Amino acid sequence: TMKATGPYKTVDTFPAASAVVSIVGTQGEPFPQNLAFHKNAFALVMVPLPKPDGVSFSAVASDSGFSIRVVKQYDIDLDDDVIRLDVLYGVKTLYPELACRIWGAEG
């Protein structure tokens, strides 16, 4: 039994539990998928990482809430420079009712 909450507040009819489900398309055929969502549906949080000591170069760039760290170090065993890019982020669905996945058929 569905509760009349969230996205089901205006739904008053459901298919029968024994209803036949028809699959559209052919097995093995690709079905493109897209997301449609309001900008408030999801949250992305990025945290600036500290610059480490003891490396030849490091930098942190932050702008408009986005942050990335670059660290460069020499690897004596491989006789090569190693460059590393780091981000620390978190994501959360805030309002699932403001987003949906859309399936379509190829061609």
C-alpha positions, 0 to 999 in steps of 0.5 A: 500500500502506497502512502499519499506522501511526497510525489504520490500526494495527487495519485489516487489510482494504482495498477493492480498487483497482478497487472501485466507489465509490457517491456518496450523495445528489444533485448540488448538494444540501448535506451538513452537515459537523461536526467531532468531536474530543478537546480534545487533538487541536488546539493554539491559541496566541495571543501578546499584541501590544505596545501601539503608541505614537502612537495616541490609545488602545490596550489589550491584554487577555489571559485564560486564554491568549487575547489581543486588542489594541485600537487607536483612531486618528483619520483626519483625511482621513475625519474619522472614528475608526478602531478596530482589533482584532488577534490573533496566533495559530497552530494545529497538529494535534497528534493527528490520530487524535483528530479526524474530520469527519462528513458527513450528509444534509439532512433 
